[in-house]
């Protein structure tokens, strides 16, 4: 059997196997994701003082360049 003849059988078999795997995973209900919980912290509020200082430092550098 030549190499080209093997590809004729291997490629469709791989495509069929991957299609079946994706279908079976999509049909299995145990992997359903829950809705994400909303954060109670405001998007503008940063609780980490070190991160706040780093952001302030970069903002000052950016303002100084322009």
Residue pairs with C-beta under 8 A, 6 or more apart in sequence:
25 31
41 47
46 52
46 55
